[in-house]
Amino acid sequence: MNDLLSEFAEAAGDMEQVPDSLMRQMAETAREMVVVSGEIEQLEETLKGKKTRLYEIETKMLPDIMNQIGVDVTGVDGVRIELQRKIHANISKDWENDRKVEAFNHLRDIGGEDLIKQTMVVSAGKGSDEKMTAIAQRVKQMLAEVELDASLTMEPSVQWNTLTSFVKSVLKEGDTPVDLEVIGATDITVAKIVRKKEK
């Protein structure tokens, strides 16, 4: 705090001609900025807690109760609430390599090989420009024909929405066993509010 005061005191030497009213306005505005910033942080924390609670209610609590009763639709306060199936799948780029390999192998096993995109990365050291150009021109024969000390990595990927659609269709058909956890998929029942459309 002393550093802040001394810094302000140094700057204040250049502000001796500034009217007191403007100095008060600056202090009040700065104070308001600190207050509003704190309020925003508090609201964001509250919102985060509310979202966590809503997720718990719509994915666990209410579906469990409705399933025990044996209904998939209910209403409260003029609002309709339905149990809906929600499927989502994503093989994350952040996963460990072994987990990704297992996921893509399983995706191939269940007929999803056409969904996979491959990114090939070839890297080499200094002075390799000419040879790397040759590799780019002859991709299929690159490492076999060009004597270049290079590393080659292959990065498979699949868009989460494409994977999700595929998983939905495979689950709907029901013929192929799918290990949802392996491919980062979930198949849950959620309670969703269905509001009436205004006419």
Disulfide bonds with the S-S distance in Angstrom:
none
